[in-house]
Amino acid sequence: MIGGLPAYIPAVFILTTLFTVGIFFYAIYRAGIRFTAAKVLLAFTALWIIVQAILAAKDFFQNFDVMPPRTFAFGPLPFFILTFAYLIFGRKFVDRLPLTVLTWIHVIRIPVECVLLWLSEHGLVPVEMTFEGRNLDILSGLSAPIIYFFAFRNGCENRNLLVIWNFLALSLLANVVTIAILAFPSRFQMIAYDQPNIGVTLFPFVWLPSVIVPIVFFCHAASLYKLLASEQPGP
Protein backbone atom coordinates (compact mmCIF):
# COMPACT_ATOMS: atom_id res chain seq x y z
CA MET A 1 0.00 0.00 0.00
CA ILE A 2 1.24 3.51 -0.89
CA GLY A 3 -0.60 6.44 0.62
CA GLY A 4 -3.49 4.17 1.59
CA LEU A 5 -3.97 3.04 -2.01
CA PRO A 6 -4.22 -0.55 -3.22
CA ALA A 7 -0.77 -1.63 -4.38
CA TYR A 8 -1.86 -2.22 -7.96
CA ILE A 9 -2.52 1.49 -8.58
CA PRO A 10 1.03 2.79 -7.99
CA ALA A 11 2.38 -0.39 -9.59
CA VAL A 12 0.44 0.21 -12.81
CA PHE A 13 1.52 3.83 -12.84
CA ILE A 14 5.20 3.05 -12.27
CA LEU A 15 5.13 0.52 -15.12
CA THR A 16 3.33 3.05 -17.34
CA THR A 17 5.97 5.68 -16.60
CA LEU A 18 8.84 3.30 -17.29
CA PHE A 19 7.16 2.15 -20.50
CA THR A 20 6.70 5.77 -21.60
CA VAL A 21 10.31 6.63 -20.90
CA GLY A 22 11.43 3.42 -22.61
CA ILE A 23 9.58 4.29 -25.82
CA PHE A 24 10.92 7.84 -25.64
CA PHE A 25 14.48 6.53 -25.27
CA TYR A 26 13.89 4.20 -28.23
CA ALA A 27 12.84 7.17 -30.37
CA ILE A 28 15.98 9.04 -29.30
CA TYR A 29 18.10 5.97 -30.11
CA ARG A 30 16.52 5.73 -33.55
CA ALA A 31 17.34 9.39 -34.17
CA GLY A 32 21.02 8.73 -33.49
CA ILE A 33 22.62 8.29 -30.10
CA ARG A 34 25.87 9.80 -31.39
CA PHE A 35 24.35 13.28 -31.44
CA THR A 36 25.02 15.53 -28.46
CA ALA A 37 21.36 16.53 -28.47
CA ALA A 38 20.38 12.88 -28.03
CA LYS A 39 22.79 12.35 -25.14
CA VAL A 40 21.60 15.51 -23.38
CA LEU A 41 17.94 14.51 -23.73
CA LEU A 42 18.63 10.99 -22.46
CA ALA A 43 20.62 12.25 -19.49
CA PHE A 44 18.10 14.95 -18.60
CA THR A 45 15.13 12.58 -18.71
CA ALA A 46 16.86 9.92 -16.62
CA LEU A 47 18.02 12.50 -14.06
CA TRP A 48 14.60 14.17 -14.02
CA ILE A 49 12.85 10.94 -13.04
CA ILE A 50 15.20 10.47 -10.09
CA VAL A 51 15.02 14.11 -8.95
CA GLN A 52 11.23 14.11 -9.01
CA ALA A 53 11.08 10.90 -6.99
CA ILE A 54 13.46 12.29 -4.35
CA LEU A 55 11.56 15.59 -4.06
CA ALA A 56 8.23 13.78 -3.77
CA ALA A 57 9.64 11.47 -1.08
CA LYS A 58 10.61 14.56 0.93
CA ASP A 59 7.06 16.00 0.56
CA PHE A 60 8.53 18.91 -1.39
CA PHE A 61 5.45 19.26 -3.59
CA GLN A 62 2.93 19.20 -0.75
CA ASN A 63 3.59 22.79 0.28
CA PHE A 64 0.53 24.41 -1.28
CA ASP A 65 1.18 27.91 0.08
CA VAL A 66 4.11 28.89 -2.14
CA MET A 67 3.69 30.63 -5.49
CA PRO A 68 4.03 29.49 -8.15
CA PRO A 69 2.98 25.96 -7.08
CA ARG A 70 6.03 23.73 -6.81
CA THR A 71 4.28 20.89 -8.65
CA PHE A 72 4.30 22.99 -11.82
CA ALA A 73 7.34 25.23 -11.37
CA PHE A 74 9.68 22.35 -10.46
CA GLY A 75 7.82 19.65 -12.40
CA PRO A 76 6.81 20.11 -16.04
CA LEU A 77 8.10 23.66 -16.59
CA PRO A 78 11.82 22.81 -17.02
CA PHE A 79 10.94 19.96 -19.39
CA PHE A 80 8.66 22.25 -21.41
CA ILE A 81 11.45 24.83 -21.66
CA LEU A 82 13.79 22.09 -22.87
CA THR A 83 11.26 21.09 -25.53
CA PHE A 84 11.11 24.60 -26.97
CA ALA A 85 14.91 24.80 -26.83
CA TYR A 86 15.11 21.67 -28.99
CA LEU A 87 12.59 23.08 -31.45
CA ILE A 88 14.74 26.21 -31.79
CA PHE A 89 18.31 24.97 -31.44
CA GLY A 90 18.04 21.19 -31.96
CA ARG A 91 15.91 21.01 -35.07
CA LYS A 92 18.31 18.74 -36.95
CA PHE A 93 18.01 16.17 -34.18
CA VAL A 94 14.23 16.58 -33.89
CA ASP A 95 13.93 16.04 -37.63
CA ARG A 96 15.61 12.64 -37.24
CA LEU A 97 13.14 11.36 -34.64
CA PRO A 98 10.98 8.58 -36.11
CA LEU A 99 7.47 9.84 -36.74
CA THR A 100 6.08 6.33 -36.34
CA VAL A 101 7.33 6.04 -32.76
CA LEU A 102 6.23 9.60 -31.98
CA THR A 103 2.72 8.51 -32.98
CA TRP A 104 2.20 5.14 -31.29
CA ILE A 105 3.81 6.25 -28.03
CA HIS A 106 0.47 7.92 -27.21
CA VAL A 107 -1.14 4.57 -26.39
CA ILE A 108 0.30 5.12 -22.91
CA ARG A 109 -2.47 7.65 -22.33
CA ILE A 110 -4.91 4.74 -21.88
CA PRO A 111 -3.36 3.37 -18.65
CA VAL A 112 -2.74 6.93 -17.46
CA GLU A 113 -6.46 7.66 -17.67
CA CYS A 114 -7.26 4.42 -15.86
CA VAL A 115 -4.93 5.46 -13.02
CA LEU A 116 -6.57 8.90 -12.84
CA LEU A 117 -9.96 7.23 -12.50
CA TRP A 118 -8.68 5.05 -9.66
CA LEU A 119 -7.13 8.06 -7.94
CA SER A 120 -10.45 9.88 -8.22
CA GLU A 121 -12.24 6.96 -6.60
CA HIS A 122 -9.80 7.25 -3.68
CA GLY A 123 -10.20 11.01 -3.30
CA LEU A 124 -6.80 12.09 -4.63
CA VAL A 125 -7.89 13.83 -7.82
CA PRO A 126 -11.27 15.30 -8.79
CA VAL A 127 -13.63 13.44 -11.10
CA GLU A 128 -13.26 16.35 -13.56
CA MET A 129 -9.75 15.03 -14.30
CA THR A 130 -11.09 11.64 -15.42
CA PHE A 131 -12.94 10.44 -18.51
CA GLU A 132 -16.05 10.29 -16.33
CA GLY A 133 -15.72 14.06 -15.97
CA ARG A 134 -14.26 16.64 -18.36
CA ASN A 135 -11.13 14.80 -19.45
CA LEU A 136 -11.37 13.12 -22.87
CA ASP A 137 -7.64 12.52 -23.27
CA ILE A 138 -8.22 8.76 -23.32
CA LEU A 139 -9.48 9.27 -26.89
CA SER A 140 -5.92 10.17 -27.89
CA GLY A 141 -4.66 6.86 -26.55
CA LEU A 142 -7.46 4.81 -28.09
CA SER A 143 -7.08 6.48 -31.48
CA ALA A 144 -3.25 6.31 -31.62
CA PRO A 145 -3.04 2.74 -33.05
CA ILE A 146 -5.84 3.51 -35.52
CA ILE A 147 -4.09 6.67 -36.71
CA TYR A 148 -0.81 4.75 -36.90
CA PHE A 149 -2.43 2.10 -39.13
CA PHE A 150 -4.04 4.52 -41.57
CA ALA A 151 -1.23 7.09 -41.59
CA PHE A 152 1.63 4.71 -42.36
CA ARG A 153 0.09 1.82 -44.29
CA ASN A 154 1.56 0.70 -47.63
CA GLY A 155 4.78 2.51 -46.86
CA CYS A 156 3.15 5.90 -47.39
CA GLU A 157 2.64 8.75 -44.96
CA ASN A 158 -0.67 10.56 -44.62
CA ARG A 159 0.63 13.91 -43.47
CA ASN A 160 -2.75 15.66 -43.38
CA LEU A 161 -4.23 12.96 -41.14
CA LEU A 162 -1.23 13.14 -38.80
CA VAL A 163 -1.33 16.94 -38.58
CA ILE A 164 -5.04 17.00 -37.76
CA TRP A 165 -4.75 14.20 -35.22
CA ASN A 166 -1.73 15.74 -33.49
CA PHE A 167 -3.50 19.08 -33.12
CA LEU A 168 -6.64 17.41 -31.76
CA ALA A 169 -4.70 15.20 -29.35
CA LEU A 170 -2.65 18.20 -28.24
CA SER A 171 -5.84 20.13 -27.52
CA LEU A 172 -7.09 17.25 -25.37
CA LEU A 173 -3.80 17.32 -23.47
CA ALA A 174 -4.11 21.08 -22.96
CA ASN A 175 -7.64 20.55 -21.68
CA VAL A 176 -6.69 18.09 -18.94
CA VAL A 177 -3.65 20.16 -17.95
CA THR A 178 -5.91 23.19 -17.56
CA ILE A 179 -8.34 21.18 -15.44
CA ALA A 180 -5.46 19.92 -13.30
CA ILE A 181 -4.23 23.47 -12.68
CA LEU A 182 -7.70 24.81 -11.87
CA ALA A 183 -8.27 21.92 -9.46
CA PHE A 184 -4.91 22.29 -7.70
CA PRO A 185 -5.06 23.67 -4.14
CA SER A 186 -3.51 27.07 -4.85
CA ARG A 187 -4.53 30.63 -5.69
CA PHE A 188 -5.40 29.37 -9.16
CA GLN A 189 -7.99 26.88 -7.90
CA MET A 190 -11.41 27.47 -9.39
CA ILE A 191 -12.98 23.99 -9.34
CA ALA A 192 -13.08 20.79 -7.26
CA TYR A 193 -12.84 22.46 -3.86
CA ASP A 194 -14.25 19.35 -2.17
CA GLN A 195 -11.75 17.02 -3.87
CA PRO A 196 -8.71 18.96 -5.08
CA ASN A 197 -5.91 17.66 -7.26
CA ILE A 198 -3.41 16.50 -4.64
CA GLY A 199 -2.53 13.08 -6.05
CA VAL A 200 0.08 14.53 -8.42
CA THR A 201 2.13 15.72 -5.44
CA LEU A 202 2.68 12.15 -4.23
CA PHE A 203 5.14 9.50 -5.38
CA PRO A 204 4.95 7.93 -7.93
CA PHE A 205 2.11 10.03 -9.38
CA VAL A 206 4.31 13.14 -9.39
CA TRP A 207 5.77 11.61 -12.55
CA LEU A 208 2.51 12.39 -14.37
CA PRO A 209 2.98 16.19 -14.58
CA SER A 210 6.77 16.10 -14.49
CA VAL A 211 7.62 13.22 -16.84
CA ILE A 212 4.69 11.71 -18.77
CA VAL A 213 2.91 14.94 -19.74
CA PRO A 214 6.14 16.64 -20.89
CA ILE A 215 7.14 13.59 -22.96
CA VAL A 216 3.70 13.47 -24.56
CA PHE A 217 3.95 17.20 -25.30
CA PHE A 218 7.48 16.79 -26.69
CA CYS A 219 6.29 14.04 -29.03
CA HIS A 220 3.39 16.14 -30.32
CA ALA A 221 5.63 19.19 -30.78
CA ALA A 222 8.32 17.17 -32.56
CA SER A 223 5.73 15.49 -34.79
CA LEU A 224 4.16 18.78 -35.82
CA TYR A 225 7.58 20.26 -36.51
CA LYS A 226 8.46 17.30 -38.73
CA LEU A 227 5.10 17.46 -40.50
CA LEU A 228 4.88 21.22 -40.99
CA ALA A 229 8.43 22.53 -41.02
CA SER A 230 10.38 19.64 -42.42
CA GLU A 231 10.33 18.82 -46.12
CA GLN A 232 10.59 15.06 -45.75
CA PRO A 233 9.78 13.70 -42.26
CA GLY A 234 11.28 10.35 -41.52
CA PRO A 235 9.29 7.09 -41.07
C-alpha positions in Angstrom: 0.0 0.0 0.0 1.2 3.5 -0.9 -0.6 6.4 0.6 -3.5 4.2 1.6 -4.0 3.0 -2.0 -4.2 -0.6 -3.2 -0.8 -1.6 -4.4 -1.9 -2.2 -8.0 -2.5 1.5 -8.6 1.0 2.8 -8.0 2.4 -0.4 -9.6 0.4 0.2 -12.8 1.5 3.8 -12.8 5.2 3.0 -12.3 5.1 0.5 -15.1 3.3 3.0 -17.3 6.0 5.7 -16.6 8.8 3.3 -17.3 7.2 2.2 -20.5 6.7 5.8 -21.6 10.3 6.6 -20.9 11.4 3.4 -22.6 9.6 4.3 -25.8 10.9 7.8 -25.6 14.5 6.5 -25.3 13.9 4.2 -28.2 12.8 7.2 -30.4 16.0 9.0 -29.3 18.1 6.0 -30.1 16.5 5.7 -33.5 17.3 9.4 -34.2 21.0 8.7 -33.5 22.6 8.3 -30.1 25.9 9.8 -31.4 24.4 13.3 -31.4 25.0 15.5 -28.5 21.4 16.5 -28.5 20.4 12.9 -28.0 22.8 12.4 -25.1 21.6 15.5 -23.4 17.9 14.5 -23.7 18.6 11.0 -22.5 20.6 12.3 -19.5 18.1 15.0 -18.6 15.1 12.6 -18.7 16.9 9.9 -16.6 18.0 12.5 -14.1 14.6 14.2 -14.0 12.9 10.9 -13.0 15.2 10.5 -10.1 15.0 14.1 -9.0 11.2 14.1 -9.0 11.1 10.9 -7.0 13.5 12.3 -4.3 11.6 15.6 -4.1 8.2 13.8 -3.8 9.6 11.5 -1.1 10.6 14.6 0.9 7.1 16.0 0.6 8.5 18.9 -1.4 5.4 19.3 -3.6 2.9 19.2 -0.8 3.6 22.8 0.3 0.5 24.4 -1.3 1.2 27.9 0.1 4.1 28.9 -2.1 3.7 30.6 -5.5 4.0 29.5 -8.1 3.0 26.0 -7.1 6.0 23.7 -6.8 4.3 20.9 -8.6 4.3 23.0 -11.8 7.3 25.2 -11.4 9.7 22.4 -10.5 7.8 19.6 -12.4 6.8 20.1 -16.0 8.1 23.7 -16.6 11.8 22.8 -17.0 10.9 20.0 -19.4 8.7 22.3 -21.4 11.5 24.8 -21.7 13.8 22.1 -22.9 11.3 21.1 -25.5 11.1 24.6 -27.0 14.9 24.8 -26.8 15.1 21.7 -29.0 12.6 23.1 -31.5 14.7 26.2 -31.8 18.3 25.0 -31.4 18.0 21.2 -32.0 15.9 21.0 -35.1 18.3 18.7 -37.0 18.0 16.2 -34.2 14.2 16.6 -33.9 13.9 16.0 -37.6 15.6 12.6 -37.2 13.1 11.4 -34.6 11.0 8.6 -36.1 7.5 9.8 -36.7 6.1 6.3 -36.3 7.3 6.0 -32.8 6.2 9.6 -32.0 2.7 8.5 -33.0 2.2 5.1 -31.3 3.8 6.3 -28.0 0.5 7.9 -27.2 -1.1 4.6 -26.4 0.3 5.1 -22.9 -2.5 7.7 -22.3 -4.9 4.7 -21.9 -3.4 3.4 -18.7 -2.7 6.9 -17.5 -6.5 7.7 -17.7 -7.3 4.4 -15.9 -4.9 5.5 -13.0 -6.6 8.9 -12.8 -10.0 7.2 -12.5 -8.7 5.1 -9.7 -7.1 8.1 -7.9 -10.4 9.9 -8.2 -12.2 7.0 -6.6 -9.8 7.3 -3.7 -10.2 11.0 -3.3 -6.8 12.1 -4.6 -7.9 13.8 -7.8 -11.3 15.3 -8.8 -13.6 13.4 -11.1 -13.3 16.3 -13.6 -9.8 15.0 -14.3 -11.1 11.6 -15.4 -12.9 10.4 -18.5 -16.0 10.3 -16.3 -15.7 14.1 -16.0 -14.3 16.6 -18.4 -11.1 14.8 -19.5 -11.4 13.1 -22.9 -7.6 12.5 -23.3 -8.2 8.8 -23.3 -9.5 9.3 -26.9 -5.9 10.2 -27.9 -4.7 6.9 -26.5 -7.5 4.8 -28.1 -7.1 6.5 -31.5 -3.3 6.3 -31.6 -3.0 2.7 -33.1 -5.8 3.5 -35.5 -4.1 6.7 -36.7 -0.8 4.8 -36.9 -2.4 2.1 -39.1 -4.0 4.5 -41.6 -1.2 7.1 -41.6 1.6 4.7 -42.4 0.1 1.8 -44.3 1.6 0.7 -47.6 4.8 2.5 -46.9 3.1 5.9 -47.4 2.6 8.8 -45.0 -0.7 10.6 -44.6 0.6 13.9 -43.5 -2.8 15.7 -43.4 -4.2 13.0 -41.1 -1.2 13.1 -38.8 -1.3 16.9 -38.6 -5.0 17.0 -37.8 -4.7 14.2 -35.2 -1.7 15.7 -33.5 -3.5 19.1 -33.1 -6.6 17.4 -31.8 -4.7 15.2 -29.3 -2.6 18.2 -28.2 -5.8 20.1 -27.5 -7.1 17.3 -25.4 -3.8 17.3 -23.5 -4.1 21.1 -23.0 -7.6 20.6 -21.7 -6.7 18.1 -18.9 -3.6 20.2 -18.0 -5.9 23.2 -17.6 -8.3 21.2 -15.4 -5.5 19.9 -13.3 -4.2 23.5 -12.7 -7.7 24.8 -11.9 -8.3 21.9 -9.5 -4.9 22.3 -7.7 -5.1 23.7 -4.1 -3.5 27.1 -4.8 -4.5 30.6 -5.7 -5.4 29.4 -9.2 -8.0 26.9 -7.9 -11.4 27.5 -9.4 -13.0 24.0 -9.3 -13.1 20.8 -7.3 -12.8 22.5 -3.9 -14.3 19.4 -2.2 -11.8 17.0 -3.9 -8.7 19.0 -5.1 -5.9 17.7 -7.3 -3.4 16.5 -4.6 -2.5 13.1 -6.1 0.1 14.5 -8.4 2.1 15.7 -5.4 2.7 12.2 -4.2 5.1 9.5 -5.4 4.9 7.9 -7.9 2.1 10.0 -9.4 4.3 13.1 -9.4 5.8 11.6 -12.6 2.5 12.4 -14.4 3.0 16.2 -14.6 6.8 16.1 -14.5 7.6 13.2 -16.8 4.7 11.7 -18.8 2.9 14.9 -19.7 6.1 16.6 -20.9 7.1 13.6 -23.0 3.7 13.5 -24.6 4.0 17.2 -25.3 7.5 16.8 -26.7 6.3 14.0 -29.0 3.4 16.1 -30.3 5.6 19.2 -30.8 8.3 17.2 -32.6 5.7 15.5 -34.8 4.2 18.8 -35.8 7.6 20.3 -36.5 8.5 17.3 -38.7 5.1 17.5 -40.5 4.9 21.2 -41.0 8.4 22.5 -41.0 10.4 19.6 -42.4 10.3 18.8 -46.1 10.6 15.1 -45.7 9.8 13.7 -42.3 11.3 10.4 -41.5 9.3 7.1 -41.1 
